[in-house]
Amino acid sequence: MVIAEIKGMSNWASEEETIHFIEEHAGEKFWEYLQGYKLFVYPVKKGCNSCGTH
């Protein structure tokens, strides 16, 4: 099992936009190994903008 956490800035404002990007750019091997995923996209807020709490 692999769990990956990605933090950073992007233009995605929703889980749907993120999934669309992954579907457009992921290679065949990615889909062969993927068994599930969970996304959290935090909207831009005051503070650090990436942790979802500030």
N, CA, C, O and CB atoms as a CASP TS submission, in Angstrom:
PFRMAT TS
TARGET T0000
AUTHOR 0000-0000-0000
METHOD Language model
MODEL 1
PARENT N/A
ATOM      1  N   MET     1       0.843  -1.161   0.000  1.00  0.00           N
ATOM      2  CA  MET     1       0.000   0.000   0.000  1.00  0.00           C
ATOM      3  C   MET     1       0.898   1.237   0.000  1.00  0.00           C
ATOM      4  O   MET     1       1.891   1.297   0.725  1.00  0.00           O
ATOM      5  CB  MET     1      -0.964  -0.010   1.215  1.00  0.00           C
ATOM      6  N   VAL     2       0.544   2.196  -0.802  1.00  0.00           N
ATOM      7  CA  VAL     2       1.278   3.464  -0.868  1.00  0.00           C
ATOM      8  C   VAL     2       0.300   4.583  -0.563  1.00  0.00           C
ATOM      9  O   VAL     2      -0.789   4.649  -1.134  1.00  0.00           O
ATOM     10  CB  VAL     2       1.955   3.672  -2.271  1.00  0.00           C
ATOM     11  N   ILE     3       0.701   5.458   0.343  1.00  0.00           N
ATOM     12  CA  ILE     3      -0.082   6.649   0.656  1.00  0.00           C
ATOM     13  C   ILE     3       0.793   7.845   0.332  1.00  0.00           C
ATOM     14  O   ILE     3       1.901   7.969   0.854  1.00  0.00           O
ATOM     15  CB  ILE     3      -0.558   6.667   2.161  1.00  0.00           C
ATOM     16  N   ALA     4       0.303   8.717  -0.519  1.00  0.00           N
ATOM     17  CA  ALA     4       1.071   9.896  -0.926  1.00  0.00           C
ATOM     18  C   ALA     4       0.322  11.150  -0.520  1.00  0.00           C
ATOM     19  O   ALA     4      -0.891  11.255  -0.701  1.00  0.00           O
ATOM     20  CB  ALA     4       1.336   9.892  -2.453  1.00  0.00           C
ATOM     21  N   GLU     5       1.057  12.094   0.027  1.00  0.00           N
ATOM     22  CA  GLU     5       0.494  13.392   0.374  1.00  0.00           C
ATOM     23  C   GLU     5       1.238  14.440  -0.428  1.00  0.00           C
ATOM     24  O   GLU     5       2.468  14.498  -0.417  1.00  0.00           O
ATOM     25  CB  GLU     5       0.590  13.675   1.912  1.00  0.00           C
ATOM     26  N   ILE     6       0.479  15.259  -1.117  1.00  0.00           N
ATOM     27  CA  ILE     6       1.086  16.305  -1.940  1.00  0.00           C
ATOM     28  C   ILE     6       0.610  17.648  -1.415  1.00  0.00           C
ATOM     29  O   ILE     6      -0.589  17.909  -1.327  1.00  0.00           O
ATOM     30  CB  ILE     6       0.723  16.131  -3.456  1.00  0.00           C
ATOM     31  N   LYS     7       1.563  18.486  -1.071  1.00  0.00           N
ATOM     32  CA  LYS     7       1.233  19.838  -0.613  1.00  0.00           C
ATOM     33  C   LYS     7       1.849  20.821  -1.580  1.00  0.00           C
ATOM     34  O   LYS     7       2.972  20.627  -2.046  1.00  0.00           O
ATOM     35  CB  LYS     7       1.736  20.097   0.844  1.00  0.00           C
ATOM     36  N   GLY     8       1.134  21.847  -1.872  1.00  0.00           N
ATOM     37  CA  GLY     8       1.669  22.855  -2.765  1.00  0.00           C
ATOM     38  C   GLY     8       0.558  23.718  -3.329  1.00  0.00           C
ATOM     39  O   GLY     8      -0.609  23.585  -2.959  1.00  0.00           O
ATOM     40  N   MET     9       0.929  24.567  -4.194  1.00  0.00           N
ATOM     41  CA  MET     9      -0.015  25.508  -4.794  1.00  0.00           C
ATOM     42  C   MET     9      -0.464  24.980  -6.150  1.00  0.00           C
ATOM     43  O   MET     9       0.334  24.422  -6.903  1.00  0.00           O
ATOM     44  CB  MET     9       0.619  26.917  -4.938  1.00  0.00           C
ATOM     45  N   SER    10      -1.728  25.157  -6.453  1.00  0.00           N
ATOM     46  CA  SER    10      -2.267  24.809  -7.765  1.00  0.00           C
ATOM     47  C   SER    10      -3.471  25.693  -8.036  1.00  0.00           C
ATOM     48  O   SER    10      -3.917  26.439  -7.164  1.00  0.00           O
ATOM     49  CB  SER    10      -2.654  23.298  -7.841  1.00  0.00           C
ATOM     50  N   ASN    11      -3.984  25.607  -9.231  1.00  0.00           N
ATOM     51  CA  ASN    11      -5.175  26.364  -9.600  1.00  0.00           C
ATOM     52  C   ASN    11      -6.452  25.574  -9.368  1.00  0.00           C
ATOM     53  O   ASN    11      -7.542  26.078  -9.637  1.00  0.00           O
ATOM     54  CB  ASN    11      -5.093  26.785 -11.048  1.00  0.00           C
ATOM     55  N   TRP    12      -6.343  24.349  -8.875  1.00  0.00           N
ATOM     56  CA  TRP    12      -7.526  23.531  -8.659  1.00  0.00           C
ATOM     57  C   TRP    12      -8.315  24.075  -7.474  1.00  0.00           C
ATOM     58  O   TRP    12      -7.751  24.326  -6.409  1.00  0.00           O
ATOM     59  CB  TRP    12      -7.138  22.056  -8.425  1.00  0.00           C
ATOM     60  N   ALA    13      -9.597  24.252  -7.658  1.00  0.00           N
ATOM     61  CA  ALA    13     -10.442  24.780  -6.595  1.00  0.00           C
ATOM     62  C   ALA    13     -11.385  23.720  -6.036  1.00  0.00           C
ATOM     63  O   ALA    13     -12.119  23.986  -5.084  1.00  0.00           O
ATOM     64  CB  ALA    13     -11.240  25.962  -7.107  1.00  0.00           C
ATOM     65  N   SER    14     -11.372  22.513  -6.622  1.00  0.00           N
ATOM     66  CA  SER    14     -12.277  21.466  -6.161  1.00  0.00           C
ATOM     67  C   SER    14     -11.667  20.092  -6.420  1.00  0.00           C
ATOM     68  O   SER    14     -10.711  19.942  -7.182  1.00  0.00           O
ATOM     69  CB  SER    14     -13.648  21.588  -6.856  1.00  0.00           C
ATOM     70  N   GLU    15     -12.250  19.102  -5.765  1.00  0.00           N
ATOM     71  CA  GLU    15     -11.824  17.725  -6.000  1.00  0.00           C
ATOM     72  C   GLU    15     -12.072  17.327  -7.451  1.00  0.00           C
ATOM     73  O   GLU    15     -11.266  16.615  -8.048  1.00  0.00           O
ATOM     74  CB  GLU    15     -12.557  16.764  -5.051  1.00  0.00           C
ATOM     75  N   GLU    16     -13.190  17.786  -8.020  1.00  0.00           N
ATOM     76  CA  GLU    16     -13.525  17.448  -9.402  1.00  0.00           C
ATOM     77  C   GLU    16     -12.471  17.945 -10.382  1.00  0.00           C
ATOM     78  O   GLU    16     -12.096  17.225 -11.307  1.00  0.00           O
ATOM     79  CB  GLU    16     -14.880  18.027  -9.768  1.00  0.00           C
ATOM     80  N   GLU    17     -11.995  19.164 -10.187  1.00  0.00           N
ATOM     81  CA  GLU    17     -10.948  19.707 -11.060  1.00  0.00           C
ATOM     82  C   GLU    17      -9.657  18.900 -10.924  1.00  0.00           C
ATOM     83  O   GLU    17      -8.967  18.665 -11.915  1.00  0.00           O
ATOM     84  CB  GLU    17     -10.684  21.191 -10.728  1.00  0.00           C
ATOM     85  N   THR    18      -9.331  18.479  -9.713  1.00  0.00           N
ATOM     86  CA  THR    18      -8.131  17.685  -9.487  1.00  0.00           C
ATOM     87  C   THR    18      -8.243  16.328 -10.168  1.00  0.00           C
ATOM     88  O   THR    18      -7.305  15.885 -10.831  1.00  0.00           O
ATOM     89  CB  THR    18      -7.884  17.506  -7.990  1.00  0.00           C
ATOM     90  N   ILE    19      -9.381  15.670 -10.008  1.00  0.00           N
ATOM     91  CA  ILE    19      -9.601  14.376 -10.650  1.00  0.00           C
ATOM     92  C   ILE    19      -9.525  14.504 -12.160  1.00  0.00           C
ATOM     93  O   ILE    19      -8.944  13.646 -12.825  1.00  0.00           O
ATOM     94  CB  ILE    19     -10.955  13.794 -10.238  1.00  0.00           C
ATOM     95  N   HIS    20     -10.097  15.551 -12.704  1.00  0.00           N
ATOM     96  CA  HIS    20     -10.040  15.776 -14.153  1.00  0.00           C
ATOM     97  C   HIS    20      -8.584  15.894 -14.618  1.00  0.00           C
ATOM     98  O   HIS    20      -8.212  15.317 -15.640  1.00  0.00           O
ATOM     99  CB  HIS    20     -10.833  17.054 -14.539  1.00  0.00           C
ATOM    100  N   PHE    21      -7.766  16.633 -13.879  1.00  0.00           N
ATOM    101  CA  PHE    21      -6.351  16.774 -14.233  1.00  0.00           C
ATOM    102  C   PHE    21      -5.646  15.414 -14.209  1.00  0.00           C
ATOM    103  O   PHE    21      -4.895  15.080 -15.125  1.00  0.00           O
ATOM    104  CB  PHE    21      -5.650  17.755 -13.268  1.00  0.00           C
ATOM    105  N   ILE    22      -5.896  14.634 -13.152  1.00  0.00           N
ATOM    106  CA  ILE    22      -5.266  13.320 -13.043  1.00  0.00           C
ATOM    107  C   ILE    22      -5.693  12.426 -14.204  1.00  0.00           C
ATOM    108  O   ILE    22      -4.862  11.742 -14.802  1.00  0.00           O
ATOM    109  CB  ILE    22      -5.623  12.658 -11.698  1.00  0.00           C
ATOM    110  N   GLU    23      -6.977  12.430 -14.520  1.00  0.00           N
ATOM    111  CA  GLU    23      -7.474  11.603 -15.622  1.00  0.00           C
ATOM    112  C   GLU    23      -6.838  11.987 -16.952  1.00  0.00           C
ATOM    113  O   GLU    23      -6.591  11.124 -17.795  1.00  0.00           O
ATOM    114  CB  GLU    23      -8.988  11.718 -15.724  1.00  0.00           C
ATOM    115  N   GLU    24      -6.574  13.264 -17.143  1.00  0.00           N
ATOM    116  CA  GLU    24      -5.978  13.744 -18.396  1.00  0.00           C
ATOM    117  C   GLU    24      -4.480  13.444 -18.489  1.00  0.00           C
ATOM    118  O   GLU    24      -3.955  13.299 -19.593  1.00  0.00           O
ATOM    119  CB  GLU    24      -6.205  15.242 -18.535  1.00  0.00           C
ATOM    120  N   HIS    25      -3.779  13.348 -17.351  1.00  0.00           N
ATOM    121  CA  HIS    25      -2.323  13.280 -17.367  1.00  0.00           C
ATOM    122  C   HIS    25      -1.718  11.968 -16.857  1.00  0.00           C
ATOM    123  O   HIS    25      -0.528  11.725 -17.062  1.00  0.00           O
ATOM    124  CB  HIS    25      -1.792  14.389 -16.561  1.00  0.00           C
ATOM    125  N   ALA    26      -2.504  11.131 -16.206  1.00  0.00           N
ATOM    126  CA  ALA    26      -1.947   9.889 -15.643  1.00  0.00           C
ATOM    127  C   ALA    26      -1.682   8.873 -16.751  1.00  0.00           C
ATOM    128  O   ALA    26      -2.454   8.750 -17.703  1.00  0.00           O
ATOM    129  CB  ALA    26      -2.910   9.287 -14.586  1.00  0.00           C
ATOM    130  N   GLY    27      -0.585   8.157 -16.605  1.00  0.00           N
ATOM    131  CA  GLY    27      -0.217   7.126 -17.570  1.00  0.00           C
ATOM    132  C   GLY    27      -0.943   5.815 -17.320  1.00  0.00           C
ATOM    133  O   GLY    27      -1.639   5.655 -16.317  1.00  0.00           O
ATOM    134  N   GLU    28      -0.774   4.894 -18.233  1.00  0.00           N
ATOM    135  CA  GLU    28      -1.440   3.598 -18.154  1.00  0.00           C
ATOM    136  C   GLU    28      -1.057   2.826 -16.894  1.00  0.00           C
ATOM    137  O   GLU    28      -1.913   2.217 -16.252  1.00  0.00           O
ATOM    138  CB  GLU    28      -1.111   2.773 -19.379  1.00  0.00           C
ATOM    139  N   LYS    29       0.214   2.850 -16.543  1.00  0.00           N
ATOM    140  CA  LYS    29       0.682   2.133 -15.346  1.00  0.00           C
ATOM    141  C   LYS    29       0.019   2.668 -14.074  1.00  0.00           C
ATOM    142  O   LYS    29      -0.291   1.906 -13.158  1.00  0.00           O
ATOM    143  CB  LYS    29       2.211   2.245 -15.223  1.00  0.00           C
ATOM    144  N   PHE    30      -0.192   3.973 -14.028  1.00  0.00           N
ATOM    145  CA  PHE    30      -0.860   4.580 -12.877  1.00  0.00           C
ATOM    146  C   PHE    30      -2.216   3.922 -12.659  1.00  0.00           C
ATOM    147  O   PHE    30      -2.552   3.548 -11.535  1.00  0.00           O
ATOM    148  CB  PHE    30      -1.025   6.104 -13.077  1.00  0.00           C
ATOM    149  N   TRP    31      -2.994   3.780 -13.725  1.00  0.00           N
ATOM    150  CA  TRP    31      -4.331   3.209 -13.612  1.00  0.00           C
ATOM    151  C   TRP    31      -4.291   1.717 -13.319  1.00  0.00           C
ATOM    152  O   TRP    31      -5.224   1.194 -12.709  1.00  0.00           O
ATOM    153  CB  TRP    31      -5.113   3.461 -14.882  1.00  0.00           C
ATOM    154  N   GLU    32      -3.247   1.018 -13.731  1.00  0.00           N
ATOM    155  CA  GLU    32      -3.123  -0.403 -13.431  1.00  0.00           C
ATOM    156  C   GLU    32      -2.915  -0.634 -11.932  1.00  0.00           C
ATOM    157  O   GLU    32      -3.420  -1.610 -11.378  1.00  0.00           O
ATOM    158  CB  GLU    32      -1.964  -1.014 -14.226  1.00  0.00           C
ATOM    159  N   TYR    33      -2.172   0.262 -11.279  1.00  0.00           N
ATOM    160  CA  TYR    33      -1.841   0.088  -9.868  1.00  0.00           C
ATOM    161  C   TYR    33      -2.827   0.756  -8.915  1.00  0.00           C
ATOM    162  O   TYR    33      -2.936   0.343  -7.760  1.00  0.00           O
ATOM    163  CB  TYR    33      -0.474   0.624  -9.610  1.00  0.00           C
ATOM    164  N   LEU    34      -3.539   1.763  -9.368  1.00  0.00           N
ATOM    165  CA  LEU    34      -4.447   2.511  -8.501  1.00  0.00           C
ATOM    166  C   LEU    34      -5.619   1.635  -8.066  1.00  0.00           C
ATOM    167  O   LEU    34      -6.277   0.998  -8.890  1.00  0.00           O
ATOM    168  CB  LEU    34      -4.962   3.771  -9.217  1.00  0.00           C
ATOM    169  N   GLN    35      -5.867   1.614  -6.765  1.00  0.00           N
ATOM    170  CA  GLN    35      -7.012   0.874  -6.257  1.00  0.00           C
ATOM    171  C   GLN    35      -7.992   1.782  -5.517  1.00  0.00           C
ATOM    172  O   GLN    35      -9.102   1.361  -5.193  1.00  0.00           O
ATOM    173  CB  GLN    35      -6.545  -0.241  -5.341  1.00  0.00           C
ATOM    174  N   GLY    36      -7.598   2.990  -5.256  1.00  0.00           N
ATOM    175  CA  GLY    36      -8.477   3.932  -4.573  1.00  0.00           C
ATOM    176  C   GLY    36      -7.743   5.227  -4.298  1.00  0.00           C
ATOM    177  O   GLY    36      -6.514   5.276  -4.361  1.00  0.00           O
ATOM    178  N   TYR    37      -8.483   6.266  -3.995  1.00  0.00           N
ATOM    179  CA  TYR    37      -7.860   7.541  -3.666  1.00  0.00           C
ATOM    180  C   TYR    37      -8.809   8.366  -2.816  1.00  0.00           C
ATOM    181  O   TYR    37     -10.015   8.119  -2.779  1.00  0.00           O
ATOM    182  CB  TYR    37      -7.467   8.310  -4.943  1.00  0.00           C
ATOM    183  N   LYS    38      -8.245   9.340  -2.142  1.00  0.00           N
ATOM    184  CA  LYS    38      -8.997  10.265  -1.311  1.00  0.00           C
ATOM    185  C   LYS    38      -8.351  11.626  -1.466  1.00  0.00           C
ATOM    186  O   LYS    38      -7.134  11.749  -1.334  1.00  0.00           O
ATOM    187  CB  LYS    38      -9.030   9.811   0.189  1.00  0.00           C
ATOM    188  N   LEU    39      -9.136  12.645  -1.741  1.00  0.00           N
ATOM    189  CA  LEU    39      -8.596  13.980  -1.977  1.00  0.00           C
ATOM    190  C   LEU    39      -9.136  14.978  -0.967  1.00  0.00           C
ATOM    191  O   LEU    39     -10.290  14.900  -0.545  1.00  0.00           O
ATOM    192  CB  LEU    39      -8.920  14.443  -3.392  1.00  0.00           C
ATOM    193  N   PHE    40      -8.286  15.908  -0.591  1.00  0.00           N
ATOM    194  CA  PHE    40      -8.688  17.077   0.180  1.00  0.00           C
ATOM    195  C   PHE    40      -8.114  18.283  -0.545  1.00  0.00           C
ATOM    196  O   PHE    40      -6.895  18.418  -0.656  1.00  0.00           O
ATOM    197  CB  PHE    40      -8.191  17.001   1.684  1.00  0.00           C
ATOM    198  N   VAL    41      -8.971  19.153  -1.035  1.00  0.00           N
ATOM    199  CA  VAL    41      -8.528  20.385  -1.688  1.00  0.00           C
ATOM    200  C   VAL    41      -9.004  21.526  -0.811  1.00  0.00           C
ATOM    201  O   VAL    41     -10.203  21.714  -0.606  1.00  0.00           O
ATOM    202  CB  VAL    41      -9.082  20.512  -3.167  1.00  0.00           C
ATOM    203  N   TYR    42      -8.038  22.293  -0.293  1.00  0.00           N
ATOM    204  CA  TYR    42      -8.366  23.403   0.577  1.00  0.00           C
ATOM    205  C   TYR    42      -8.409  24.693  -0.229  1.00  0.00           C
ATOM    206  O   TYR    42      -7.433  25.027  -0.900  1.00  0.00           O
ATOM    207  CB  TYR    42      -7.353  23.512   1.725  1.00  0.00           C
ATOM    208  N   PRO    43      -9.521  25.427  -0.178  1.00  0.00           N
ATOM    209  CA  PRO    43      -9.601  26.692  -0.918  1.00  0.00           C
ATOM    210  C   PRO    43      -8.652  27.739  -0.340  1.00  0.00           C
ATOM    211  O   PRO    43      -8.235  27.641   0.814  1.00  0.00           O
ATOM    212  CB  PRO    43     -11.037  27.227  -0.901  1.00  0.00           C
ATOM    213  N   VAL    44      -8.324  28.712  -1.128  1.00  0.00           N
ATOM    214  CA  VAL    44      -7.428  29.783  -0.695  1.00  0.00           C
ATOM    215  C   VAL    44      -8.083  30.541   0.454  1.00  0.00           C
ATOM    216  O   VAL    44      -9.224  30.992   0.351  1.00  0.00           O
ATOM    217  CB  VAL    44      -7.091  30.746  -1.875  1.00  0.00           C
ATOM    218  N   LYS    45      -7.340  30.671   1.545  1.00  0.00           N
ATOM    219  CA  LYS    45      -7.796  31.401   2.722  1.00  0.00           C
ATOM    220  C   LYS    45      -6.648  32.249   3.232  1.00  0.00           C
ATOM    221  O   LYS    45      -5.514  32.105   2.776  1.00  0.00           O
ATOM    222  CB  LYS    45      -8.309  30.434   3.828  1.00  0.00           C
ATOM    223  N   LYS    46      -6.933  33.123   4.166  1.00  0.00           N
ATOM    224  CA  LYS    46      -5.871  33.891   4.802  1.00  0.00           C
ATOM    225  C   LYS    46      -4.935  32.956   5.523  1.00  0.00           C
ATOM    226  O   LYS    46      -5.364  31.923   6.038  1.00  0.00           O
ATOM    227  CB  LYS    46      -6.444  34.932   5.771  1.00  0.00           C
ATOM    228  N   GLY    47      -3.670  33.297   5.569  1.00  0.00           N
ATOM    229  CA  GLY    47      -2.698  32.473   6.276  1.00  0.00           C
ATOM    230  C   GLY    47      -1.862  31.672   5.296  1.00  0.00           C
ATOM    231  O   GLY    47      -1.484  32.174   4.237  1.00  0.00           O
ATOM    232  N   CYS    48      -1.574  30.428   5.646  1.00  0.00           N
ATOM    233  CA  CYS    48      -0.633  29.629   4.871  1.00  0.00           C
ATOM    234  C   CYS    48      -1.244  29.083   3.585  1.00  0.00           C
ATOM    235  O   CYS    48      -0.498  28.721   2.675  1.00  0.00           O
ATOM    236  CB  CYS    48      -0.121  28.489   5.709  1.00  0.00           C
ATOM    237  N   ASN    49      -2.551  29.009   3.471  1.00  0.00           N
ATOM    238  CA  ASN    49      -3.254  28.581   2.270  1.00  0.00           C
ATOM    239  C   ASN    49      -3.096  27.107   1.928  1.00  0.00           C
ATOM    240  O   ASN    49      -3.672  26.670   0.931  1.00  0.00           O
ATOM    241  CB  ASN    49      -2.792  29.386   1.130  1.00  0.00           C
ATOM    242  N   SER    50      -2.358  26.321   2.685  1.00  0.00           N
ATOM    243  CA  SER    50      -2.190  24.936   2.275  1.00  0.00           C
ATOM    244  C   SER    50      -2.645  23.910   3.315  1.00  0.00           C
ATOM    245  O   SER    50      -2.926  22.766   2.956  1.00  0.00           O
ATOM    246  CB  SER    50      -0.764  24.698   1.948  1.00  0.00           C
ATOM    247  N   CYS    51      -2.723  24.281   4.569  1.00  0.00           N
ATOM    248  CA  CYS    51      -3.058  23.281   5.584  1.00  0.00           C
ATOM    249  C   CYS    51      -4.548  23.188   5.852  1.00  0.00           C
ATOM    250  O   CYS    51      -5.010  22.211   6.440  1.00  0.00           O
ATOM    251  CB  CYS    51      -2.342  23.593   6.866  1.00  0.00           C
ATOM    252  N   GLY    52      -5.303  24.186   5.432  1.00  0.00           N
ATOM    253  CA  GLY    52      -6.738  24.141   5.634  1.00  0.00           C
ATOM    254  C   GLY    52      -7.215  24.556   7.021  1.00  0.00           C
ATOM    255  O   GLY    52      -8.412  24.510   7.303  1.00  0.00           O
ATOM    256  N   THR    53      -6.290  24.959   7.885  1.00  0.00           N
ATOM    257  CA  THR    53      -6.688  25.343   9.241  1.00  0.00           C
ATOM    258  C   THR    53      -6.394  26.791   9.564  1.00  0.00           C
ATOM    259  O   THR    53      -6.901  27.295  10.566  1.00  0.00           O
ATOM    260  CB  THR    53      -6.002  24.472  10.237  1.00  0.00           C
ATOM    261  N   HIS    54      -5.606  27.481   8.771  1.00  0.00           N
ATOM    262  CA  HIS    54      -5.251  28.878   9.078  1.00  0.00           C
ATOM    263  C   HIS    54      -5.901  29.832   8.099  1.00  0.00           C
ATOM    264  O   HIS    54      -5.714  31.044   8.202  1.00  0.00           O
ATOM    265  CB  HIS    54      -3.731  29.068   9.055  1.00  0.00           C
TER
END
